[in-house]
Amino acid sequence: MKKFMMSLDDKIYEKLEELAASRGISVQELIRALAIPEWLSKQDFSVTAKAKKVSEFYGGPEKEK
């Protein structure tokens, strides 16, 4: 199993604690059950999106000289 570490601003962590407590779960469970799936659902993992990011990183298509 892969693991990662996350650093959060104190105010953000406090808000996550409140949300988790209101659901009767831990902050870790909240992040696993809600935050990560929601973030993933908003990402575009298509080949077209990846190609666009690569193109933007390298300054777009080459211009003719």
LINJO-V252583 format. One line per field, one symbol per residue. psi: psi as a letter, one per 20 degrees, with the letter a starting at -180 (. if undefined). A space follows every 50 residues. Layout:
psi = ???
//
This chain:
psi = pqqrqppqqghgggghgggghhikrrgghggghggghgghhiqojrhggg hgggghgjjaqpqq.
//
